[in-house]
Amino acid sequence: MKIEEIKKVLSEFTLFRSLNDTELSKITDIAIVREWKKHSHVFHQGDPLENVYFIYSGKIKIYKSDISGKEQIVAIMKKGEMFPHVGFFRKGNYPAFAEVLEPSILIAVPITRFEHVLIENPELCIKVFKVLGEKIVDLQNRLEEQILNNTYEQIVKLIIRLAQKDGKEQEDGTILLKSEFTNKDLANMIGTTRETISRTLTKMKKDELIEVDHDGNMIVDVKLLMEEINLI
């Protein structure tokens, strides 16, 4: 990937959108482009924190693992997103694993060199704080869901969140959520079991709260689900 192409790609990220050509060139100059194969790991939990990654193409799973090997999915990252957000203003080790779910092209920005760019560009520094703030709010909401909601409510809120983030709106106002997540993936996102997810989705289909097409994709009416758990 040529320098100008890297610059164009980075300019499309929210974080860099307001930078002028000169400011963007400073980021491009320290960026490293690399292709990653499916099932490889960009980094492991506990590895030294060295880079922040921007996804040009592909899909990355961010997850934590405890001593027993139990997996907790933190997020599924796609084109146009960056990870890990804790990479900025933090020293130490990566707090999670980053697994490549499909062949991906990532742009890596070394943290140490990026910090120097931030010091020289206060406007960029402010934008980083805004992005981090949005992520913190999202994580706070998810933590609150686990503390205050029962498992059924957590599952319904998870489907709503995935539909809003990853789904495609249909002409009738419903959202098509492609079958890219297994029941195990969904369970790992909220710390429950695959069996619980399976039983709950079966019940929701029976109660006509969701539909599933012949390809296994979920058809979601977000308003209906929000009404189900008294969010509206």
N, C-alpha and C positions, 0 to 999 in steps of 0.2 A: 504494500500500500504506500503510495507516494505521499510526500509531506502535505501537499495541497489537499489531497483526499482526506488525510487524517484531520486536517484543520476543518474541513467541511463537516466531517462526521461529528467532531467534538462541538462544533458551533450549534448543532441541533439539540444538544443536551441542555436542559433547563439551567443547569449550573453555569454554563458558559455563554448562554444566548445573548446576553447584553454586552459581551466583551467586543472591543474593536479588533481590527486585524492584528495590530501590533501586540496587544495583550494576549490574544489567542495564540500568536506565534510563540510566545514564551511557554505556553502549555505544550504546544506541539513539539517544541524542541526537546522536551524531556520525556515525551511519550514513547512507549514501546508497543508495537503491534505483534500479536501472536495468535496462531490458530490452536485450538484445543480439541482433542478427540473425545467422543462420547465415553462417559464413565471415568474419565480422568479427573483428578482433583487440582483445582487452581491453588488451593492451600488447605492445610489441615489445621484442626483446632489445636492451638498451642504453638504453631509455627511463629517465628518472629514476624511482627507486623511491618511489612516493607512497602507494599503497593496498594493503591486504590484502583479498582478496575471499572472500565466503562464498556458496556456490552454493545458491540457493533452488530452482531448477529448471534443467534443461538439462545440457549436457555440454561440457567444455572440454579441449582438447588442449594440454599444455605440452611444448614442444619447443625444442631448440637448433638452430642452423644455423651451419655453418662458412663460411669465405671462398668456397668453391666452391659453396655452396648446399646441401650435403648435410645432410639432416635427421636428427636423433636425438631420438626421442620419449622424454621424461622420464616422463610420466604422462598418463593419461586421468582427468580429475576429474569427479565426478558430484555429484548432490544430496547435501547434508550434509557436503561436504568444503570445505576452505579452501585458498587458494593466494595468493601463493607463500609457503612456510614461511620462506624466508629474509627475508621482509618484516620480521619482528621482529628487533630488535637489530642491524640492518644498514643502513648508509648506502650511497648510490651509485646503481647502475642495476639494472634487472631483468635477471637472468642468462639469461632465456629468453623465447620467444614464448608467448603464450596465445591460441589460436585457438578461436572458438566453433564447435563441431561441429553443434549444433542450437540453435534459438531458446532463449535462456536468460534467467533473471532472477537478477541478482547483487546482493548487498549489499556495498557497498564501505565500508571503515573506514579513514579517513586515518591513516597511520602516526604522524605527529607528534602528533596529538591522542590517538591510542590509547596512546602512550607515557606521557602524563600520567595516563591512567586506570590503567595498570599500576602506576605509582609509588604511586598512592593505594590500590591493591588488591593487596597481596602474594600473596594466595591465587590470584588470577587469574594473576599472574606465574609462580607455581610450575606451574600447569596448562599454561601456554604452553611452559615448559621441557620438561614431560613429552611434549607433542605433538611438539615438535622432536626430542626424544630418540628417539621411535618412528620418525620420518622418517629420522633419521641412521642408525639401525640398518638400516632397509630399504635405504637407498642403499649402505651398506657391504656388505650381503649381495649386492646386484646387482653391485657392483664386483668383489667376490671371485669371483662366478660368471664374469665376463668374463676374469679373470686366470687362474683355476685350471681352468676347465672348457673342454672342446672345444665346438665349435659345436652338435653334437647335444645335449649335456647342457644347454647354455644354452637351447636351444629347448624342451626338455622342462621345465626349471625355469620358463621363461616361461609355458608353458601351465598348469602347476600354480599359479603365482602369480595368473594372471588368473582361473582357475577359482575359487580360494579367495576372491578379492577381488570379482569381478564375476558369478560364476556363480550358478545357482539349483539347490539340492539337490533331487534327485528321490526318489521313494519307494524306489527300489532302492539308494539310497546314491550313485549317480553324480551328476555335476554337469553341468547344461546350460549351456554357454557360448555365448551368442547370437553370430551372425555379424556383429558390429559392427566387427570389426577386419579389414582387408584383409591379404593376405600382405605387402604393402609396409609397412603399419603395424607388423606383427609384426617384420619385418626391421629397421625403424628403431628398435625398442625395444632391440635388442641389438647393433646395428651390424653386421648381415650383409646378404645380398642377398635380394631377393624370390624369386629362383630357388632359393636354398638352402632357404628356408622351404617353398616348394612341393614340392621333392623330399623334404624331411624329413617333411612332413605326409602325403604320398603313401605313403611307407615305413611310417609309423606306422599308417596305416589298413590297409595290407596286413598288417602284423604284429599287427593287432587290438589295438593299444594305445589307439586312440581310434576313435570312430564319428562319422559326420557324417549328420544327418538330411536329409530332403528339402528343408528350408528353408536348408540350409547351416550349421546350428548344430552345434557340436561337443559330443559327449557324452564326458565325461572321468571316468575312475576314478582319482582322485588317488593312492590307495594303490598301484595297479598301476604308475602312472608313477614313483612314488617308488622302487618295487622295481626298475624298469628301470634307474635310474641309481644304485642302491645307497644310497639315502637311508634305507632301513629294512631 
